[in-house]
Amino acid sequence: MPIAPTMADNSDAIIAVSLNGKGEIPFRVEIPKSQKAKETLFETMFVKLKDRFSSNSYDYSMFTIFSKTIDMMQNALLQHNIALYPPDILIEIPYNVCNFYDFHKAYELIELGRLLTKKSL
């Protein structure tokens, strides 16, 4: 979350969005059929790729380890940036609503972002 570049600007408020929020938020979004078709196609392709590189002999697949590594790195950077440059409003998306490769959930996640933004504001 690059907050530092905004500090030099003359702004009334700085709103930051964190994708590493704590907790869980139950939400349900109605997805239009046209969007659902796109999501299903991407998910099918990704699952095939993931299965190809996953190994059943380990508790964690390569994708799980990679995802957890990225999450830890992002969380460390986030905590550092918030401590140095606290925003006026922080919107937190729970970290467990998706993984780094869940592009097929874009529609749902954008709607969740709208919901949490309205709640924060």
C-alpha positions as CSV (number, residue, x, y, z in Angstrom):
1,M,0.0,0.0,0.0
2,P,2.1,3.0,-1.3
3,I,0.8,5.8,1.0
4,A,4.0,7.8,1.0
5,P,3.6,9.4,-2.5
6,T,0.2,10.8,-1.4
7,M,1.6,12.6,1.6
8,A,3.1,15.3,-0.5
9,D,-0.2,16.1,-2.2
10,N,-2.5,18.7,-0.8
11,S,-5.5,16.4,0.0
12,D,-8.3,16.6,2.5
13,A,-8.2,12.9,3.3
14,I,-6.2,9.8,2.5
15,I,-8.2,6.6,2.0
16,A,-6.2,3.4,1.9
17,V,-7.4,-0.1,1.1
18,S,-5.7,-3.1,2.7
19,L,-6.1,-6.6,1.3
20,N,-4.8,-8.1,4.5
21,G,-7.6,-7.4,6.9
22,K,-8.4,-9.7,9.7
23,G,-11.6,-11.6,10.3
24,E,-14.1,-13.0,8.0
25,I,-17.0,-11.3,6.2
26,P,-19.8,-13.5,5.0
27,F,-21.1,-12.0,1.8
28,R,-23.1,-13.2,-1.2
29,V,-23.1,-11.4,-4.5
30,E,-25.4,-12.1,-7.4
31,I,-23.3,-12.6,-10.4
32,P,-24.7,-11.9,-13.9
33,K,-24.7,-14.9,-16.2
34,S,-22.3,-13.3,-18.7
35,Q,-19.8,-12.7,-15.9
36,K,-20.3,-16.2,-14.4
37,A,-19.4,-17.7,-17.8
38,K,-16.1,-15.8,-17.9
39,E,-15.3,-16.8,-14.3
40,T,-16.1,-20.5,-14.9
41,L,-13.8,-20.6,-18.0
42,F,-10.9,-19.0,-16.2
43,E,-11.4,-21.1,-13.1
44,T,-11.5,-24.3,-15.1
45,M,-8.2,-23.4,-16.9
46,F,-6.5,-22.4,-13.7
47,V,-7.6,-25.6,-11.8
48,K,-6.1,-27.7,-14.6
49,L,-2.8,-25.8,-14.3
50,K,-2.8,-25.9,-10.5
51,D,-3.5,-29.7,-10.5
52,R,-0.7,-30.3,-13.0
53,F,1.9,-28.7,-10.6
54,S,0.4,-29.8,-7.3
55,S,1.7,-32.8,-5.6
56,N,-0.5,-35.1,-3.4
57,S,2.6,-36.3,-1.4
58,Y,2.8,-33.0,0.5
59,D,0.4,-31.2,2.8
60,Y,1.0,-27.9,0.9
61,S,1.1,-27.5,-2.8
62,M,3.5,-25.2,-4.6
63,F,0.7,-22.7,-5.0
64,T,-0.2,-22.7,-1.3
65,I,3.4,-22.1,-0.3
66,F,3.7,-19.3,-2.9
67,S,0.5,-17.7,-1.8
68,K,1.4,-17.8,1.9
69,T,4.8,-16.4,1.1
70,I,3.3,-13.5,-0.8
71,D,0.7,-12.9,2.0
72,M,3.5,-12.7,4.7
73,M,5.5,-10.3,2.6
74,Q,2.6,-8.0,1.8
75,N,1.5,-8.0,5.5
76,A,5.0,-7.0,6.6
77,L,5.1,-4.2,4.1
78,L,1.6,-3.1,5.0
79,Q,2.3,-2.8,8.7
80,H,5.4,-0.8,8.0
81,N,3.7,1.6,5.7
82,I,0.7,2.1,8.0
83,A,3.0,2.8,10.9
84,L,5.0,5.4,8.9
85,Y,2.1,7.0,7.1
86,P,-1.2,6.3,8.8
87,P,-4.1,7.0,6.4
88,D,-7.2,9.0,7.5
89,I,-9.5,6.1,6.5
90,L,-8.4,2.4,6.2
91,I,-10.7,0.0,4.4
92,E,-9.7,-3.5,5.2
93,I,-10.6,-6.4,3.0
94,P,-10.2,-9.7,4.9
95,Y,-7.2,-11.6,3.6
96,N,-9.1,-14.9,3.4
97,V,-11.7,-13.8,0.8
98,C,-9.4,-14.8,-2.0
99,N,-5.9,-15.9,-3.0
100,F,-3.4,-14.1,-5.3
101,Y,-4.6,-16.2,-8.2
102,D,-8.4,-15.8,-7.8
103,F,-8.8,-13.4,-10.8
104,H,-12.0,-15.2,-11.6
105,K,-13.6,-13.7,-8.5
106,A,-13.1,-10.1,-9.7
107,Y,-16.8,-9.3,-9.9
108,E,-17.5,-10.6,-6.4
109,L,-14.5,-8.8,-4.9
110,I,-15.3,-5.5,-6.5
111,E,-18.8,-5.7,-5.0
112,L,-17.3,-6.6,-1.6
113,G,-15.0,-3.6,-1.9
114,R,-18.0,-1.3,-2.6
115,L,-19.8,-2.7,0.4
116,L,-16.9,-2.2,2.7
117,T,-16.1,1.2,1.4
118,K,-19.7,2.4,2.0
119,K,-19.5,0.9,5.5
120,S,-16.2,2.7,6.2
121,L,-17.4,6.1,4.9
